[in-house]
Amino acid sequence: MDHRATTLPMPPGWPARIRGVESGELTPPVPRPAATVVLLRDAVEGPEAYLLRRRTSMAFAAGMYAYPGGGVDPRDAEAELGWVGPGPQEWAERLGVDAGTAQAVVCAAVRETFEEAGVLLAGPDAESTAEPRDWSAERAALEAHELSFADFLRKHGLLLRSDLLAGWARWVTPEFEERRYDTWFFVAALPPGQRAALEVGEADRVTWLTPAEAVRGREEGRFGMLPPTVTVLRELMPVQTAAEALQAAAGRSLDPILGRAEVRGDRMTVRWAGYDELTIDGHFPADG
């Protein structure tokens, strides 16, 4: 991969917030735990990733292409639910958190994939996933917090299939962002017989793209993507199948990746250690 520094544009609100954090006038918000899932399906030209374009009315990452995902529900940390695959303690060691938090993060990954993509990584036993059906009412109830994920699984006699997930990366929103998330990225293969939703409430478009197509679209300015989204796609470009992606995930580090800003007079630089291609550098006078 070419890791030369680029001339990526600085988002409009960043310079003022970067100076505010540096001067102590702004206190960085505490990152909210979150989970997102790169859903993959095998195609002729290699695995394709399910991407949704967030509506421009969204408060965070408006208009950007992203993966299904969302915030962690603390209630899931203590929920009693059927579970297949690596348990919370094993996931705790992998994610670098305690067992309760690990359970909540994995639940968030499975729940958000169901809510936003209509793909359910759960089944009646350890060998299968739920039969395809119209889950629109259940998805809406989960999204409206009218139904807990544990209650949903119990009602339908389903077990969460944590073995269908593999941890890929962990990205933390920079301190100078208005909204911050501590997000675990997972990869998962589209289960046989299931189909991803063509319409998503928080998105105005959904699409399946190979990582190479998506990265090229971002570089050509056709697809807006935040740094973690495009970086994960770049990292997935060498894999030949969805199963290979899950195998590759086993050897990856899940240490937090955090962008940091440097200010030297009018010059401002934002860097992500080890990801020089994401560097943003330019002159931004304090007087605007």
C-alpha positions in Angstrom: 0.0 0.0 0.0 1.2 3.5 -0.8 1.4 5.4 2.5 2.5 8.8 1.2 0.9 11.8 2.7 -2.0 13.2 0.8 -3.7 16.6 0.5 -7.1 15.5 1.9 -9.5 18.5 2.6 -9.9 19.6 6.2 -13.6 19.3 7.2 -15.0 22.9 7.7 -15.5 22.7 11.5 -12.2 21.1 12.4 -9.8 24.0 12.6 -11.8 26.0 15.1 -12.5 22.9 17.3 -8.8 21.8 17.1 -7.7 25.2 18.4 -10.4 25.1 21.0 -9.2 21.8 22.4 -5.6 22.9 22.2 -6.4 26.1 24.2 -8.5 24.3 26.7 -11.6 26.2 25.7 -13.3 23.0 24.5 -13.4 19.8 26.6 -13.3 16.7 24.4 -16.5 14.6 24.8 -16.2 11.1 26.1 -16.3 8.6 23.3 -19.5 6.5 23.2 -18.9 2.7 22.7 -20.2 1.5 19.3 -20.0 -1.4 16.9 -20.2 -1.7 13.1 -20.1 -4.7 10.8 -18.6 -5.0 7.3 -21.0 -7.4 5.8 -19.5 -9.4 2.9 -20.8 -11.5 0.2 -18.9 -13.5 -2.5 -19.2 -12.3 -6.1 -17.5 -13.0 -9.4 -14.9 -10.3 -8.9 -14.3 -11.1 -5.2 -16.1 -10.3 -2.0 -18.4 -7.3 -2.0 -19.2 -5.1 1.0 -22.6 -3.8 2.0 -22.5 0.0 2.2 -25.2 2.5 3.1 -25.2 6.2 2.4 -26.3 8.1 5.5 -29.0 10.7 5.0 -27.9 14.3 4.9 -30.2 15.0 7.9 -28.1 12.7 10.1 -26.3 14.4 13.0 -23.1 12.3 12.5 -21.4 11.5 9.1 -24.2 12.9 7.1 -24.0 12.0 3.4 -21.2 9.5 4.1 -21.1 5.9 3.0 -20.8 3.6 6.1 -21.4 0.1 7.3 -24.4 -1.0 9.4 -23.6 0.0 13.0 -24.6 2.1 16.0 -24.1 2.7 19.7 -23.8 0.1 22.4 -26.8 -0.4 24.7 -25.4 -0.7 28.3 -28.4 -2.9 29.2 -27.0 -5.7 26.9 -24.0 -6.1 29.2 -26.2 -7.9 31.8 -28.9 -9.4 29.5 -29.5 -13.1 29.6 -29.6 -14.4 26.1 -28.9 -17.6 24.2 -25.4 -17.5 22.8 -23.4 -19.7 20.3 -19.7 -19.3 19.6 -16.9 -17.5 21.6 -18.4 -16.4 25.0 -18.2 -12.9 26.5 -15.0 -13.6 28.4 -13.3 -14.8 25.2 -14.5 -11.7 23.4 -13.4 -9.6 26.3 -9.8 -10.7 25.8 -10.1 -10.1 22.1 -11.7 -6.6 22.4 -9.6 -5.4 25.4 -12.6 -4.8 27.7 -14.4 -6.6 30.5 -16.8 -9.4 29.8 -20.0 -7.3 30.3 -18.8 -4.7 27.9 -17.7 -7.3 25.4 -21.2 -8.9 25.5 -22.8 -5.5 24.9 -20.4 -4.7 22.0 -21.1 -8.1 20.3 -24.9 -7.6 20.9 -24.7 -4.2 19.3 -22.9 -5.6 16.3 -25.5 -8.2 15.7 -28.5 -6.0 16.6 -27.4 -3.1 14.3 -26.7 -5.5 11.4 -30.3 -6.7 11.8 -31.8 -3.2 12.3 -30.0 -1.6 9.4 -29.3 -4.4 7.0 -32.0 -6.9 7.8 -29.4 -9.6 8.2 -29.7 -11.7 11.3 -26.6 -13.3 12.7 -28.6 -15.6 15.0 -30.3 -18.9 14.6 -32.2 -21.7 16.3 -29.1 -23.8 16.8 -25.3 -23.7 16.5 -25.3 -24.7 12.8 -27.9 -22.4 11.2 -29.3 -18.9 11.0 -32.9 -17.8 11.1 -35.1 -18.5 8.1 -35.8 -15.6 5.8 -39.0 -13.7 6.6 -40.4 -10.2 6.9 -38.8 -8.9 10.1 -39.7 -5.2 9.4 -41.9 -4.9 12.5 -39.3 -6.3 14.8 -36.6 -4.2 13.3 -38.7 -1.1 13.8 -39.4 -2.0 17.4 -35.7 -2.6 18.1 -34.8 0.7 16.5 -37.4 2.5 18.6 -36.1 0.8 21.7 -39.6 -0.7 22.2 -38.1 -4.2 22.3 -34.8 -5.3 23.7 -32.6 -7.5 21.6 -32.5 -10.2 24.3 -36.3 -10.3 24.4 -36.4 -10.5 20.6 -34.1 -13.5 20.6 -36.1 -15.2 23.3 -39.4 -14.6 21.7 -38.3 -16.3 18.5 -36.2 -19.0 20.0 -33.0 -17.7 18.6 -29.3 -17.9 19.7 -26.9 -15.1 19.0 -24.2 -16.5 16.6 -21.0 -14.7 17.8 -19.0 -17.3 15.8 -20.2 -15.5 12.6 -18.3 -12.3 13.7 -14.6 -11.5 13.6 -13.0 -8.4 15.0 -11.2 -6.3 12.4 -10.2 -2.9 14.0 -11.0 -0.4 16.7 -11.2 3.3 15.8 -11.8 6.2 18.2 -13.1 9.5 16.9 -10.5 12.3 17.3 -10.8 14.5 20.5 -11.7 17.6 18.4 -14.9 16.0 16.9 -18.2 17.2 18.3 -19.5 13.6 18.5 -17.1 10.9 19.5 -17.3 7.1 19.2 -15.1 4.3 20.3 -16.0 1.8 17.6 -15.2 -1.8 17.1 -15.2 -2.9 13.5 -16.2 -6.5 12.7 -16.4 -8.5 9.5 -19.1 -11.1 8.8 -20.2 -13.1 5.8 -23.8 -12.9 4.5 -25.5 -16.1 5.8 -26.8 -18.5 3.2 -30.4 -17.7 2.3 -30.5 -14.3 3.8 -30.8 -11.0 1.8 -29.7 -7.6 2.9 -32.3 -4.8 3.0 -32.7 -2.6 -0.1 -34.2 0.3 2.0 -32.8 1.5 5.3 -34.4 4.2 7.4 -31.1 6.1 8.1 -29.9 5.7 4.6 -31.0 7.1 1.2 -29.0 4.5 -0.7 -27.6 1.0 -0.2 -25.2 -0.8 -2.4 -22.8 -3.8 -2.7 -19.3 -2.9 -3.9 -16.0 -4.7 -4.0 -13.5 -2.9 -1.7 -11.5 -1.8 -4.8 -14.6 -0.2 -6.4 -15.5 1.6 -3.2 -12.0 2.9 -2.6 -11.7 4.1 -6.2 -15.1 5.9 -5.9 -13.9 7.6 -2.8 -10.6 8.7 -4.4 -12.5 10.0 -7.4 -14.8 12.0 -5.1 -18.0 10.0 -5.9 -18.3 8.4 -2.4 -17.8 10.3 0.8 -16.3 8.2 3.5 -14.7 8.8 6.9 -11.1 7.6 7.4 -12.0 4.3 9.2 -14.4 3.3 6.5 -12.0 3.7 3.6 -9.1 2.3 5.5 -10.9 -0.9 6.3 -11.9 -1.2 2.6 -8.2 -0.8 1.6 -7.3 -3.5 4.1 -9.9 -5.9 2.7 -8.7 -5.5 -1.0 -6.3 -8.4 -0.9 -8.8 -11.0 0.3 -10.4 -13.3 -2.2 -13.5 -14.5 -0.3 -15.6 -13.5 2.6 -14.3 -16.6 4.5 -10.8 -15.5 3.9 -11.6 -12.1 5.4 -12.8 -13.7 8.6 -9.7 -15.9 8.7 -7.5 -12.8 8.2 -9.2 -11.0 11.1 -7.9 -13.5 13.6 -4.4 -12.1 13.3 -5.3 -8.4 13.4 -4.6 -6.0 16.3 -7.6 -4.3 17.9 -5.6 -1.6 19.6 -7.4 1.8 19.4 -6.6 4.0 16.4 -6.9 7.7 17.2 -6.3 10.7 14.9 -4.3 13.5 16.6 -3.9 17.1 15.6 -0.7 19.3 15.6 -0.9 23.1 15.5 2.2 25.2 14.6 1.1 28.7 14.1 -1.2 28.8 11.1 -0.3 25.3 10.0 -2.4 22.4 11.1 -1.8 18.7 10.6 -4.0 15.8 11.5 -2.4 12.4 11.5 -3.4 8.8 12.2 -0.3 6.8 13.3 0.6 4.2 10.7 -1.9 5.6 8.2 0.0 8.3 6.4 -2.4 8.2 3.5 -5.1 9.8 5.8 -2.9 12.8 6.7 -4.6 16.2 6.5 -2.2 19.2 6.3 -2.6 22.8 5.5 -2.6 26.4 6.6 -5.6 27.6 8.6 -5.1 31.1 10.1 -6.7 31.6 13.5 -8.5 34.6 12.3 -10.2 32.5 9.5 
